[in-house]
């Protein structure tokens, strides 16, 4: 009887180890670069510059994100696909009515600068270039990594 319990525990532990190993293998290599807090330096929506971009922060923690501004906090999860050109960022969050929305964005990381381009309305799909022109419905946001000194 004790042997069966031991085998069951060993089997469960093995499955947990294998599944955690498989999950770790699925994490995109850019995920580590994205971790931490980023402060906006420029936000352009429909070709119009946002007046106070420094009030917007993105924080990435594991596979969760938080977007914080003076008036709103948005939390959700994200996935990356750095094998695509341009690289893909999918964000999942709840709207004000609790419905789950998916934002399909593109991103690039250059040193301590993160650039994200997405559509204001998730139904518009993923942008193919990093620009926001009048009437495009796109938001282009440039962020700098926040260091411990800031």
DAPEBEL-V113822 format. One record per residue. RES is the residue in three letters. PSI is psi in degrees with one decimal (999 if undefined). OMEGA is omega as a letter, one per 40 degrees, with the letter a starting at -180 (* if undefined). BURIAL is I if it has 24 or more other C-alpha atoms within 12 Angstrom, else O. Layout:
<<RES | PSI | OMEGA | BURIAL> <RES | PSI | OMEGA | BURIAL>>
//
This chain:
<<UNK | -45.3 | i | O> <UNK | -36.2 | i | O> <UNK | -39.8 | i | O> <UNK | -44.1 | i | O> <UNK | -44.5 | i | O> <UNK | -45.2 | i | O> <UNK | -39.0 | i | O> <UNK | -44.7 | i | O> <UNK | -44.5 | i | O> <UNK | -42.1 | i | O> <UNK | -44.6 | i | O> <UNK | -42.9 | i | O> <UNK | -39.3 | i | O> <UNK | -43.4 | i | O> <UNK | -41.3 | i | O> <UNK | -42.6 | i | O> <UNK | -44.8 | a | O> <UNK | -43.9 | a | O> <UNK | -36.2 | i | O> <UNK | -35.4 | i | O> <UNK | -43.5 | i | O> <UNK | -40.2 | i | O> <UNK | -44.4 | a | O> <UNK | -33.5 | i | O> <UNK | -24.2 | a | O> <UNK | -9.8 | a | O> <UNK | 128.5 | a | O> <UNK | 141.3 | a | I> <UNK | -27.5 | i | O> <UNK | -14.3 | a | I> <UNK | -42.9 | a | I> <UNK | -36.8 | i | O> <UNK | -29.2 | a | I> <UNK | -22.3 | a | I> <UNK | 140.6 | i | I> <UNK | -167.2 | a | I> <UNK | 138.3 | a | I> <UNK | 136.4 | a | I> <UNK | 131.2 | a | I> <UNK | 138.1 | i | I> <UNK | -19.5 | i | I> <UNK | 134.9 | i | I> <UNK | 121.7 | i | I> <UNK | 122.4 | i | I> <UNK | 125.9 | a | I> <UNK | 36.6 | i | O> <UNK | 0.6 | a | O> <UNK | 130.0 | a | O> <UNK | 130.2 | i | O> <UNK | 136.2 | a | O> <UNK | -31.6 | a | O> <UNK | 68.8 | a | O> <UNK | -25.8 | a | I> <UNK | -6.8 | i | O> <UNK | 2.7 | a | O> <UNK | 130.1 | i | I> <UNK | 138.2 | i | I> <UNK | 134.1 | i | I> <UNK | 129.1 | i | I> <UNK | 126.7 | a | I> <UNK | 106.2 | a | O> <UNK | -118.9 | i | O> <UNK | 21.4 | i | I> <UNK | 152.1 | i | I> <UNK | 158.1 | i | I> <UNK | 128.6 | i | I> <UNK | 120.5 | a | I> <UNK | 131.9 | i | O> <UNK | -175.5 | i | O> <UNK | -30.2 | a | O> <UNK | -11.3 | a | O> <UNK | 149.0 | i | O> <UNK | 129.3 | a | O> <UNK | 127.8 | a | I> <UNK | 148.4 | i | I> <UNK | -161.4 | i | I> <UNK | 166.1 | a | I> <UNK | 158.4 | i | I> <UNK | 152.1 | i | I> <UNK | 152.8 | i | I> <UNK | 92.7 | a | I> <UNK | -2.8 | i | O> <UNK | -13.1 | i | O> <UNK | 157.5 | i | O> <UNK | 115.8 | e | O> <UNK | 165.2 | a | O> <UNK | 145.3 | a | I> <UNK | 138.7 | i | I> <UNK | 118.6 | i | I> <UNK | 128.6 | i | I> <UNK | 137.3 | a | I> <UNK | 127.1 | a | I> <UNK | 169.0 | i | I> <UNK | 138.5 | i | O> <UNK | -175.8 | a | O> <UNK | -20.1 | i | O> <UNK | 1.6 | i | O> <UNK | -3.9 | i | O> <UNK | 141.9 | i | O> <UNK | 126.4 | i | O> <UNK | 151.2 | i | I> <UNK | 128.4 | i | I> <UNK | 121.7 | i | I> <UNK | 109.1 | a | I> <UNK | 172.2 | i | I> <UNK | 156.2 | a | I> <UNK | 161.4 | i | I> <UNK | 145.2 | i | I> <UNK | 122.2 | i | I> <UNK | 96.9 | a | O> <UNK | -121.1 | i | O> <UNK | 20.5 | i | O> <UNK | 128.9 | i | O> <UNK | 129.4 | i | I> <UNK | 130.4 | i | I> <UNK | 136.7 | i | I> <UNK | 126.3 | i | I> <UNK | 174.1 | i | I> <UNK | 144.9 | i | I> <UNK | -32.9 | i | I> <UNK | 115.1 | a | O> <UNK | -26.5 | a | I> <UNK | -13.6 | a | O> <UNK | -7.8 | i | O> <UNK | -170.3 | a | O> <UNK | 133.6 | i | I> <UNK | 161.1 | i | I> <UNK | -7.7 | a | I> <UNK | 159.6 | a | I> <UNK | 78.2 | i | I> <UNK | 154.2 | i | I> <UNK | 106.6 | a | I> <UNK | 163.3 | a | O> <UNK | 128.0 | i | O> <UNK | -1.8 | a | O> <UNK | -23.9 | a | I> <UNK | 7.9 | a | I> <UNK | 150.6 | i | I> <UNK | 129.4 | i | I> <UNK | 118.9 | a | I> <UNK | 131.8 | i | I> <UNK | 131.3 | a | I> <UNK | 152.1 | i | I> <UNK | 141.5 | i | I> <UNK | 133.0 | i | I> <UNK | 128.9 | i | I> <UNK | 167.6 | a | O> <UNK | -25.9 | a | O> <UNK | -21.3 | a | O> <UNK | 999 | * | O>>
//
